[in-house]
Amino acid sequence: MDFKDYYKILGVATDADLKTIKTAYRRLARKYHPDVSTEHDAEKQFKDVAEAYEVLSDDKKRAEYDQLRQYGRAGQSFEPPPGWQGAAGSGNNQYSNADFSDFFENIFGAGRFRQSAGRGASGFESSEDFTSSRGRDIEVELPLFLEDTLSDKARSIEYNLPHYSDTGRLPDIRKTLKVKIPAGVTDGERIRLKGQGGPGFGNGPAGDLYLRIRLVPHPLFDVAGSDLTITVPLTPWEAALGAKLNVPTLSGRISLTVAPNSQTGQRLRIKGRGLRTRTGQGDLFAVLKVVMPQKSDSDANRLWQELADKAAFNPRTDWEA
Amino acid sequence: MHSEYTTSLTLVDACHTIGLESQEVFEIIEYGIITPDGESPDDWRFDVRMISTAKRALRLQRDLHLEWSAVALVIELLDEREQLRAENAMLSRRLERFLHGN
């Protein structure tokens, strides 16, 4: 495993006092916390920062780490000296999603997985009480097509489930689960599957599985809440004279009547052809867009010129003095 | 089929799921971070969105060393930011599609 230079991660000197370390941590935590950060590798960075703080803010852990440091270098492969026993332990760890690196686990972690991560399900004050705690919650993204949300859907999902034995963590199990997705789910919505998350410790219950719905962008429709928008290209003569069009919707084609003298940008509401909601159905908006032919022949140009001569219309009256 | 997705939780279940004691859940409700349905704690029902928000609040409080009052504001701003971003992205996409086709 790679050696981790916690001082470097926090950007502090090796003789930094606790106050300095705290300040460094707070600044970096704000920068990289996944709930808040816009940095692209925020989660990984935050994990490193949190782990570094976990060690350097604790006297015992820091002392042990300082001892070990002489044997390792950042970025290089590292093995603790033979017979190394992490006496400080990782008890009383503060982090909400304690998921430390191999490096940390190897130094501080023997038997750690048995300890509750922070305050556990049954509300213990101290994480020294490691007889039982609730397993970890897992979140999995579930992409759906817009069409899928129109009715209840059965889906098979796969995810990695953490796996533990009495002595430590084993490789994850790949778990498959059949779920029923109700109609009318929205983008970003979470569905909770009780007890399908990480296994509990001791007698603790398993965590939950959360499915986070992600609606896949549609080639034709734009989504705004429960409404959909589709751009309807029209020829100039269709806009001028009106037309009857066959417009695609999520559930088949419908007939749309465009009135004479329609404008680009005009929105025509097609009721009930949007996305399904828990209570009903949104609408589809057809946005008209007049499109010119790319090429023209002399016959067409003659007709255009006739129109230009006969039709008295100035679209730029606003520009006159 | 594992379709036992629960739509709302009682206070006891919510505490377990979020990882807070009831006293702390009372606190985050007091700060307006979440607002469960129901008149009294026994009637309170927490939906999945509230659970997610509460978990996020706990992460912010612990990891960023914030007071609940600050957490409440942060979450409000984060929600607003997310909404604005989504709206922005949607309008950009729509405009792009409108002007230049698919």
Interface residues (C-beta under 8 A of the other chain):
Chain A: R26 A29 R30 H33 D35 V36 F46 A50 Q94 Y95 S96 N97 G118 R119 G120 A121 S122 G123 R134 D137 A154 L177 K178 V179 K180 P182 E189 R190 I191 R192 L193 K194 Q196 P205 D208 Y210 P217 P219 L220 D222 V223 A224 T229 T231 P233 V287 K289
Chain B: M1 H2 S3 E4 Y5 T6 C15 H16 T17 G19 L20 E21 S22 V48 R49 I51 S52 K55 R56 L58 R59 L60 R62 D63 L64 H65 V74 L78 M90 R93 R94 R97 F98 G101 N102
